[in-house]
Amino acid sequence: MSSEGRVAKFHAPEILFGFGALPEAATAAMGLGARRPLVVTDPWLELTPWPGTVVEGLRAQGAEPVVWSDVRPNPRASQILEGAQTYHSSGCDVIVAVGGGSVIDAAKGVALVVSNGGHVLEYEGVDRVRLPLPPVVAVPTTAGSGADVSQFCVVNDSDRRTKVTIVSRSLVPDVTVIDPSTHATVPEDVGAATAIDVLSHGVEAYFSRAAGPLTDSHALRSVELCARSLDRLAAGERLSHVQLEDMALASLEAGMAFSNAVLGAVHAMSHPVGGRYDSSHGQINGVLLSHVVRHNGVVMPPDRMAGLARAAGVTVGSRGGQVTDRVADRFRDLSASVGIPSGLSLLGVRGEDIPTLAAHALDDLCMATNPRPVTLEDVERLYREAS
């Protein structure tokens, strides 16, 4: 999008990236004043070496960590309240999140509640956080969410059966420690879904009405790395250091892009589906992405669509009008090649629920930066086309 006449700002945490970086999480937490840090993780990750490595590192440096692992996928507001109570009752001072997007979002929610009080859902919207949060160190163990570098916190509202988005500069972690080796323990289906999530982040950040030169380079690089990695995954290649590093870097690049450019209709439509059916966020995005690309491509300048095509590995010829369809087909085929379902109905979406889903999607914060305005009828149509 044109950046003429606009002044851009770019938020990012301190980033430590590379194989062997995991022990640096403890050092980072100690540097932020940790004496009794709350280590947030989930039950499955407790079966891997990663949280234990962080806990041992903290103890070795004189801290007394408290582990809270009661985080489930698509974290509920009630779980965040439990985490906040654990933080207060244990006298914690710093939060270290070791896990995927759900863990990091839960940790952000806990940090928000313990510092600002009230209920986490009260902060839905943009810039409603008033008081500073306790220091947060994020250790992402999957590619995908970008929560470790973003201004976003996504929480499941069980009463309304949708997801709510909280956006604030305060929610950017102080430090993110990215060790690609931690991604090696991710189950194959989860790895595929999170990779598609990365791809959708890059595409939507590039399409966004708030995109600019500071975000475009990160968005396109993430699409390039992710498409290449998905091709390898579809070909059945075994995970290598190169693949792990590429996906970790793609996730980081996409996270920095969408944190600052925001997203669009894919995520606005995905959140109600995930909240209502508790489905995989990455799989939902994989189903929706090609449909939204076709919808938005109508308003994208040809040179920008050509740039996205090249990043995705699509040959751009002289017949520019076909580029959007080829890009959409490429994303559809990438999703199918790694086992993403072909329609929302396979994820539990029922036709009679579409009007409710569409109403929630239209109200989602991410819809505000979609490049092509949408009506309720547009959203319903896209849901039905993707079903």
Residue, then its C-alpha position, 0 to 999 in steps of 0.5 A: m500500500s502507498s506510504e506517502g504522507r504517513v509516518a510509521k512506527f515499528h514495535a519489536p522486543e529484544i530478540l535472541f535467535g539461533f540454535g542453542a539460544l534456549p538457556e538465554a531465557a533464564t539469563a534474560a529473566m534474571g536481567l529483568g529482575a526475576r527472583r520468583p518468576l512464573v513459568v507458563t507452559d502447558p501439560w504437553l510441553e512438560l513432557t519435552p525438555w524445554p520448560g525444564t531447561v528454563v526452570e533449571g537455568l533459573r534455579a542455577q542463577g538463584a531464582e525460585p521459579v513457580v510453574w503454572s502449566d494449566v494452559r489449554p489450546n485457545p486459552r479461556a478467560s477463566q484460565i487466565l484468571e487462575g494464572a493471575q491468582t497463582y502469580h499473586s499468591s506465589g509472589c511472582d515478579v517476572i513471567v516466562a512463557v515457554g510454549g506456542g501461541s496459546v501459552i504466550d497469549a495466556a501469559k500476556g493475559v496473566a501479565l495484563v490482569v495482575s498489573n491492571g486488575g479486572h477481567v481480561l475481556e474488559y481490555e478487548g480493543v486497541d490501547r485500553v491497557r493503562l498500567p505497565l505490565p510485569p516483565v515478560v520473556a517469551v520462548p516460542t516452541t512452535a512456528g505460527s502465532g507470532a505472539d512472542v513479538s506481537q502487540f496482540c493477545v487473543v483470548n477465547d470468550s466462552d460466553r459469546r463463543t468467539k475469540v476476542t483480540i486485545v491490542s496494546r504496545s504493552l503486550v509486546p514481550d520484553v525479550t523473545v528467545i527463539d531456539p529453532s531446535t525446540h520446534a523439532t518436538v512439534p507433532e507433524d499435523v501441528g507443524a503443518a497448521t502452524a506453518i499455514d498460520v505463518l503464511s496467512h500472517g505474512v499475506e495479511a500483513y502485506f495486504s493490510r491497509a496499514a502496511g508500509p515499507l517497514t512491514d512489507s520486507h518482513a511480510l514478503r520474506s516470511v511468505e518466501l520462507c514459509a512457501r519453501s518450507l511447506d513445499r519441503l514438508a509436502a515432499g516428505e523431507r525429514l526435518s533438518h536444521v535448515q528447515l527448522e531455522d527457516m520456519a522459525l525465521a518465517s514465524l519471526e518475520a511474519g510476527m513482526a510484520f502483522s504486529n505492526a501492520v495488523l491483519g485482515a479478513v482471514h483472521a477476522m473470520s477465523h477467530p469466531v470459528g475457533g471460538r465456537y468450535d475450538s478448531s485449529h486456528g492454523q487449519i481454519n486459516g488454511v481453508l479461508l486464505s485462498h478465498v480471501v485472497r481472491h476477494n481482496g485481489v480485486v483492489m490490490p495494485p498489480d505490482r504489489m500482487a506480483g511481489l506477493a506472487r514472486a515471494a510465494g514462488v508463482t511465475v508472473g507473466s505478462r497477463g497480470g489479471q491472472v496473477t491473483d487466481r494463480v496466487a490463490d491457487r498456490f495457497r490452496d494447493l500448499s494447504a492441501s499438500v500438508g493435510i489441511p482440510s478442504g472446507l470449513s464443514l470438515l472442521g465442524v462449521r454448520g451452515e445455520d451458524i454462518p450468520t452468527l459467525a459473520a456478525h462476529a467476524l465483521d466486528d473483529l478488530c482485524m477486519a478494520t485493516n482488510p484492504r477491501p471493505v466487506t459487508l455482512e453479505d460478503v462475509e457470509r458468502l466467503y464462509r459459504e464458499a469456504s465450507 
